[in-house]
Amino acid sequence: MTLPNAALLLRIYLGEAERHDSSPLFEALVLKARDMGLAGATVLRGPMGFGHSGEIHSAKILDLSSNLPLVIEIIDVREKIEAYLEAINGMLVSTLVTLEKIRVVQYGKTRHEVDV
Protein backbone atom coordinates (compact mmCIF):
# COMPACT_ATOMS: atom_id res chain seq x y z
CA MET A 1 0.00 0.00 0.00
CA THR A 2 1.20 3.51 -0.75
CA LEU A 3 0.11 6.90 0.48
CA PRO A 4 0.33 10.12 -1.53
CA ASN A 5 2.26 12.87 0.20
CA ALA A 6 -0.97 14.85 0.77
CA ALA A 7 -3.10 13.11 3.40
CA LEU A 8 -5.18 13.71 6.53
CA LEU A 9 -4.41 13.03 10.18
CA LEU A 10 -7.49 12.03 12.17
CA ARG A 11 -7.25 12.26 15.95
CA ILE A 12 -9.86 10.84 18.28
CA TYR A 13 -9.57 11.82 21.95
CA LEU A 14 -11.32 9.53 24.45
CA GLY A 15 -10.99 7.83 27.82
CA GLU A 16 -9.70 4.29 28.15
CA ALA A 17 -12.82 3.25 30.12
CA GLU A 18 -15.17 4.09 27.22
CA ARG A 19 -16.81 1.03 25.69
CA HIS A 20 -18.51 -0.06 22.50
CA ASP A 21 -20.70 -3.10 23.08
CA SER A 22 -18.49 -5.35 25.23
CA SER A 23 -15.10 -4.09 23.96
CA PRO A 24 -12.99 -1.06 24.81
CA LEU A 25 -13.94 1.74 22.40
CA PHE A 26 -10.32 2.36 21.37
CA GLU A 27 -9.97 -1.29 20.36
CA ALA A 28 -13.22 -1.25 18.36
CA LEU A 29 -12.11 1.94 16.55
CA VAL A 30 -8.68 0.55 15.62
CA LEU A 31 -10.13 -2.76 14.43
CA LYS A 32 -12.68 -0.88 12.30
CA ALA A 33 -9.87 1.18 10.75
CA ARG A 34 -8.00 -2.01 9.90
CA ASP A 35 -11.13 -3.68 8.51
CA MET A 36 -11.71 -0.66 6.26
CA GLY A 37 -8.15 -0.81 4.94
CA LEU A 38 -6.85 2.46 6.36
CA ALA A 39 -3.09 3.01 6.21
CA GLY A 40 -2.54 2.64 9.95
CA ALA A 41 -3.70 3.55 13.44
CA THR A 42 -1.87 4.22 16.69
CA VAL A 43 -3.29 4.49 20.22
CA LEU A 44 -1.41 6.85 22.55
CA ARG A 45 -2.03 6.75 26.31
CA GLY A 46 -1.62 9.90 28.37
CA PRO A 47 -0.54 10.02 32.01
CA MET A 48 -2.87 12.95 32.71
CA GLY A 49 -5.61 14.95 31.06
CA PHE A 50 -9.09 16.41 31.20
CA GLY A 51 -11.88 16.96 28.73
CA HIS A 52 -15.18 18.79 28.44
CA SER A 53 -16.26 17.74 31.96
CA GLY A 54 -13.16 19.35 33.50
CA GLU A 55 -12.50 16.19 35.55
CA ILE A 56 -8.79 15.38 35.88
CA HIS A 57 -7.75 11.84 34.96
CA SER A 58 -4.31 10.99 36.27
CA ALA A 59 -1.89 8.10 36.69
CA LYS A 60 -0.59 9.48 40.01
CA ILE A 61 -0.20 6.80 42.65
CA LEU A 62 -2.73 8.49 44.99
CA ASP A 63 -5.24 8.96 42.17
CA LEU A 64 -5.14 5.70 40.23
CA SER A 65 -7.60 6.47 37.48
CA SER A 66 -9.02 3.67 35.38
CA ASN A 67 -9.98 6.18 32.71
CA LEU A 68 -6.72 7.68 31.50
CA PRO A 69 -6.80 9.79 28.33
CA LEU A 70 -6.19 8.13 24.98
CA VAL A 71 -5.59 9.56 21.52
CA ILE A 72 -6.06 7.47 18.40
CA GLU A 73 -4.18 8.75 15.36
CA ILE A 74 -5.10 7.55 11.89
CA ILE A 75 -3.54 8.77 8.65
CA ASP A 76 -4.92 8.22 5.16
CA VAL A 77 -6.39 10.03 2.18
CA ARG A 78 -9.45 12.24 2.59
CA GLU A 79 -11.92 9.82 0.97
CA LYS A 80 -10.95 6.93 3.25
CA ILE A 81 -10.95 9.09 6.39
CA GLU A 82 -14.40 10.49 5.56
CA ALA A 83 -15.79 6.98 4.93
CA TYR A 84 -14.31 5.84 8.25
CA LEU A 85 -15.85 8.77 10.13
CA GLU A 86 -19.24 7.92 8.65
CA ALA A 87 -18.84 4.26 9.66
CA ILE A 88 -17.93 5.04 13.30
CA ASN A 89 -20.38 7.90 13.82
CA GLY A 90 -22.67 5.84 16.08
CA MET A 91 -19.73 4.64 18.20
CA LEU A 92 -18.61 8.10 19.33
CA VAL A 93 -20.42 9.53 22.33
CA SER A 94 -18.11 11.66 24.50
CA THR A 95 -15.13 12.22 22.25
CA LEU A 96 -13.24 15.02 20.56
CA VAL A 97 -12.40 14.41 16.90
CA THR A 98 -9.98 16.56 14.90
CA LEU A 99 -8.61 16.51 11.34
CA GLU A 100 -5.41 18.04 10.02
CA LYS A 101 -3.93 18.24 6.57
CA ILE A 102 -0.52 16.62 6.66
CA ARG A 103 2.33 15.86 4.33
CA VAL A 104 3.58 12.28 4.31
CA VAL A 105 7.36 12.12 3.95
CA GLN A 106 7.74 8.35 4.20
CA TYR A 107 5.32 5.42 4.48
CA GLY A 108 6.95 2.02 4.67
CA LYS A 109 9.77 1.98 2.14
CA THR A 110 8.20 4.67 -0.05
CA ARG A 111 9.84 8.05 0.46
CA HIS A 112 8.55 11.33 -0.99
CA GLU A 113 10.83 14.17 -2.00
CA VAL A 114 11.07 16.87 0.63
CA ASP A 115 11.00 20.56 -0.29
CA VAL A 116 12.79 22.74 2.23
Backbone as CSV, one residue per row, in Angstrom:
resi,resn,N_x,N_y,N_z,CA_x,CA_y,CA_z,C_x,C_y,C_z
1,MET,0.838,-1.178,0.000,0.000,0.000,0.000,0.878,1.234,0.000
2,THR,0.481,2.235,-0.731,1.197,3.508,-0.751,0.270,4.622,-0.314
3,LEU,0.855,5.698,0.105,0.114,6.904,0.477,0.674,8.058,-0.327
4,PRO,-0.189,8.908,-0.881,0.333,10.119,-1.527,0.901,11.033,-0.445
5,ASN,1.696,12.021,-0.839,2.262,12.872,0.202,1.236,13.817,0.821
6,ALA,0.098,14.053,0.176,-0.974,14.850,0.773,-2.006,13.901,1.386
7,ALA,-2.181,14.002,2.700,-3.097,13.109,3.402,-3.741,13.857,4.563
8,LEU,-4.547,13.145,5.343,-5.180,13.715,6.533,-4.760,12.928,7.765
9,LEU,-4.640,13.636,8.877,-4.415,13.027,10.179,-5.701,13.180,10.978
10,LEU,-6.294,12.063,11.336,-7.491,12.033,12.171,-7.052,11.723,13.587
11,ARG,-7.509,12.534,14.540,-7.245,12.263,15.954,-8.581,12.123,16.674
12,ILE,-8.678,11.075,17.453,-9.863,10.838,18.277,-9.401,10.800,19.728
13,TYR,-9.917,11.722,20.544,-9.567,11.818,21.954,-10.683,11.159,22.763
14,LEU,-10.325,10.244,23.648,-11.322,9.533,24.446,-10.681,9.029,25.726
15,GLY,-11.483,8.427,26.582,-10.989,7.826,27.817,-10.888,6.321,27.656
16,GLU,-9.908,5.722,28.334,-9.704,4.286,28.154,-10.847,3.447,28.715
17,ALA,-11.698,4.009,29.557,-12.818,3.250,30.116,-14.034,3.229,29.189
18,GLU,-14.018,4.047,28.128,-15.170,4.089,27.221,-15.295,2.774,26.470
19,ARG,-16.540,2.343,26.268,-16.815,1.029,25.689,-17.706,1.151,24.462
20,HIS,-17.587,0.142,23.619,-18.512,-0.056,22.496,-18.924,-1.512,22.561
21,ASP,-20.198,-1.750,22.809,-20.698,-3.103,23.079,-19.901,-3.654,24.260
22,SER,-19.218,-4.769,24.105,-18.490,-5.352,25.234,-16.981,-5.115,25.139
23,SER,-16.536,-4.318,24.164,-15.104,-4.087,23.957,-14.718,-2.659,24.322
24,PRO,-13.451,-2.440,24.643,-12.990,-1.062,24.810,-13.205,-0.299,23.499
25,LEU,-13.658,0.941,23.593,-13.938,1.738,22.397,-12.693,1.912,21.537
26,PHE,-11.539,2.160,22.171,-10.322,2.356,21.374,-9.998,1.125,20.539
27,GLU,-10.231,-0.046,21.088,-9.975,-1.286,20.356,-10.940,-1.434,19.182
28,ALA,-12.213,-1.155,19.427,-13.224,-1.252,18.359,-12.909,-0.269,17.228
29,LEU,-12.434,0.937,17.571,-12.113,1.938,16.551,-10.901,1.528,15.715
30,VAL,-9.875,0.985,16.351,-8.682,0.550,15.624,-9.008,-0.646,14.730
31,LEU,-9.764,-1.592,15.244,-10.131,-2.761,14.434,-10.982,-2.355,13.232
32,LYS,-11.872,-1.377,13.419,-12.683,-0.882,12.299,-11.800,-0.222,11.250
33,ALA,-10.803,0.538,11.688,-9.872,1.176,10.747,-9.127,0.118,9.939
34,ARG,-8.694,-0.940,10.610,-7.996,-2.008,9.895,-8.928,-2.717,8.926
35,ASP,-10.156,-3.005,9.369,-11.134,-3.680,8.510,-11.451,-2.865,7.263
36,MET,-11.410,-1.530,7.393,-11.709,-0.655,6.257,-10.478,-0.362,5.399
37,GLY,-9.344,-0.954,5.756,-8.147,-0.811,4.938,-7.425,0.512,5.057
38,LEU,-7.572,1.206,6.191,-6.853,2.458,6.365,-5.360,2.184,6.524
39,ALA,-4.540,3.179,6.257,-3.088,3.008,6.207,-2.492,2.582,7.542
40,GLY,-3.068,3.010,8.644,-2.544,2.635,9.950,-3.227,3.409,11.052
41,ALA,-3.114,2.898,12.264,-3.696,3.546,13.435,-2.774,3.311,14.627
42,THR,-2.671,4.315,15.487,-1.866,4.217,16.692,-2.688,4.750,17.853
43,VAL,-2.635,4.037,18.997,-3.288,4.493,20.218,-2.201,4.988,21.165
44,LEU,-2.346,6.236,21.610,-1.406,6.846,22.548,-2.114,7.023,23.887
45,ARG,-1.444,6.648,24.975,-2.033,6.747,26.312,-1.348,7.875,27.071
46,GLY,-2.154,8.757,27.631,-1.616,9.901,28.366,-1.616,9.666,29.863
47,PRO,-0.594,10.169,30.557,-0.542,10.015,32.010,-1.471,10.964,32.759
48,MET,-1.976,11.993,32.052,-2.872,12.952,32.707,-3.617,13.746,31.656
49,GLY,-4.849,14.124,31.967,-5.615,14.954,31.058,-6.987,15.272,31.606
50,PHE,-7.701,16.130,30.892,-9.093,16.412,31.202,-9.787,16.776,29.912
51,GLY,-11.099,16.656,29.911,-11.881,16.958,28.726,-12.979,17.939,29.037
52,HIS,-14.089,17.823,28.319,-15.177,18.787,28.438,-15.787,18.841,29.831
53,SER,-15.700,17.748,30.605,-16.257,17.735,31.959,-15.373,18.494,32.947
54,GLY,-14.093,18.684,32.605,-13.157,19.346,33.504,-12.565,18.410,34.547
55,GLU,-13.001,17.161,34.578,-12.501,16.190,35.555,-11.092,15.749,35.161
56,ILE,-10.164,15.799,36.122,-8.785,15.381,35.881,-8.704,13.861,35.963
57,HIS,-8.049,13.267,34.983,-7.751,11.835,34.964,-6.241,11.726,35.025
58,SER,-5.739,10.991,36.025,-4.306,10.986,36.273,-3.804,9.595,36.617
59,ALA,-2.532,9.358,36.345,-1.886,8.098,36.690,-1.083,8.227,37.982
60,LYS,-1.294,9.307,38.738,-0.585,9.477,40.008,-0.948,8.338,40.948
61,ILE,-0.005,7.958,41.768,-0.195,6.802,42.653,-1.365,6.995,43.621
62,LEU,-1.624,8.236,44.061,-2.726,8.489,44.987,-4.064,8.646,44.278
63,ASP,-4.036,8.707,42.955,-5.242,8.963,42.170,-5.281,7.979,40.999
64,LEU,-5.206,6.708,41.293,-5.142,5.701,40.232,-6.444,5.691,39.444
65,SER,-6.431,6.365,38.339,-7.599,6.470,37.479,-7.670,5.277,36.538
66,SER,-8.858,4.761,36.341,-9.023,3.673,35.378,-9.549,4.236,34.058
67,ASN,-9.488,5.553,33.926,-9.978,6.181,32.710,-8.976,7.221,32.205
68,LEU,-7.746,6.772,31.983,-6.717,7.682,31.496,-7.025,8.118,30.070
69,PRO,-6.517,9.294,29.679,-6.803,9.794,28.329,-6.063,8.988,27.267
70,LEU,-6.746,8.792,26.142,-6.187,8.126,24.976,-6.378,9.011,23.760
71,VAL,-5.454,8.910,22.816,-5.588,9.557,21.522,-5.334,8.487,20.473
72,ILE,-6.257,8.368,19.537,-6.061,7.469,18.403,-5.706,8.340,17.212
73,GLU,-4.590,8.022,16.561,-4.182,8.747,15.363,-4.273,7.815,14.166
74,ILE,-4.929,8.309,13.124,-5.100,7.546,11.889,-4.754,8.471,10.731
75,ILE,-3.937,7.975,9.808,-3.535,8.766,8.646,-3.948,8.039,7.378
76,ASP,-4.591,8.770,6.480,-4.925,8.220,5.163,-5.416,9.366,4.284
77,VAL,-5.869,9.021,3.103,-6.385,10.030,2.175,-7.780,10.465,2.621
78,ARG,-8.184,11.649,2.168,-9.451,12.243,2.590,-10.640,11.299,2.413
79,GLU,-10.753,10.665,1.266,-11.918,9.821,0.974,-12.043,8.675,1.984
80,LYS,-10.924,8.055,2.312,-10.954,6.927,3.253,-11.235,7.393,4.679
81,ILE,-10.686,8.544,5.059,-10.946,9.090,6.394,-12.422,9.466,6.527
82,GLU,-12.985,10.109,5.505,-14.401,10.493,5.563,-15.311,9.270,5.629
83,ALA,-14.993,8.223,4.875,-15.786,6.981,4.928,-15.689,6.350,6.318
84,TYR,-14.509,6.382,6.903,-14.314,5.838,8.250,-15.125,6.620,9.279
85,LEU,-15.075,7.945,9.196,-15.849,8.767,10.129,-17.341,8.475,10.036
86,GLU,-17.825,8.276,8.827,-19.237,7.923,8.647,-19.536,6.571,9.288
87,ALA,-18.636,5.625,9.134,-18.842,4.264,9.661,-18.821,4.215,11.187
88,ILE,-18.048,5.089,11.831,-17.930,5.043,13.297,-18.815,6.060,13.997
89,ASN,-19.581,6.819,13.253,-20.382,7.897,13.817,-21.198,7.451,15.035
90,GLY,-21.849,6.318,14.973,-22.669,5.836,16.082,-21.874,5.341,17.267
91,MET,-20.574,5.140,17.112,-19.731,4.635,18.198,-19.217,5.749,19.098
92,LEU,-19.210,6.987,18.602,-18.613,8.103,19.327,-19.669,8.830,20.146
93,VAL,-19.457,8.878,21.456,-20.424,9.532,22.335,-19.803,10.764,22.986
94,SER,-18.738,10.571,23.746,-18.115,11.662,24.497,-16.664,11.811,24.059
95,THR,-16.476,12.153,22.802,-15.128,12.224,22.254,-14.895,13.565,21.568
96,LEU,-13.645,13.890,21.381,-13.240,15.023,20.562,-12.577,14.427,19.332
97,VAL,-12.954,14.913,18.163,-12.404,14.410,16.905,-11.847,15.600,16.135
98,THR,-10.596,15.485,15.671,-9.979,16.556,14.898,-9.379,15.991,13.617
99,LEU,-9.241,16.858,12.617,-8.615,16.514,11.339,-7.576,17.567,11.003
100,GLU,-6.451,17.122,10.479,-5.412,18.045,10.024,-4.907,17.586,8.672
101,LYS,-4.628,18.553,7.814,-3.933,18.241,6.569,-2.475,17.996,6.931
102,ILE,-1.921,16.926,6.391,-0.516,16.619,6.659,0.204,16.295,5.360
103,ARG,1.492,16.242,5.464,2.326,15.862,4.335,3.110,14.622,4.723
104,VAL,2.895,13.531,4.033,3.581,12.282,4.309,4.962,12.334,3.658
105,VAL,5.995,12.123,4.454,7.360,12.125,3.951,7.797,10.703,3.609
106,GLN,7.401,9.742,4.459,7.737,8.347,4.197,6.645,7.468,4.772
107,TYR,6.283,6.423,4.016,5.322,5.417,4.477,5.865,4.071,4.039
108,GLY,6.284,3.265,5.014,6.950,2.018,4.669,8.273,2.338,3.992
109,LYS,8.524,1.739,2.868,9.774,1.982,2.139,9.638,3.104,1.122
110,THR,8.418,3.618,0.931,8.196,4.672,-0.047,8.525,6.022,0.572
111,ARG,9.435,6.737,-0.040,9.845,8.053,0.458,9.504,9.099,-0.575
112,HIS,8.880,10.194,-0.124,8.548,11.326,-0.988,9.663,12.350,-0.928
113,GLU,9.844,13.089,-2.010,10.826,14.167,-1.997,10.376,15.253,-1.034
114,VAL,11.341,15.846,-0.360,11.066,16.872,0.628,11.548,18.216,0.107
115,ASP,10.632,19.187,0.047,10.999,20.559,-0.295,11.312,21.299,0.996
116,VAL,12.406,22.011,1.017,12.791,22.739,2.233,12.508,24.203,2.068
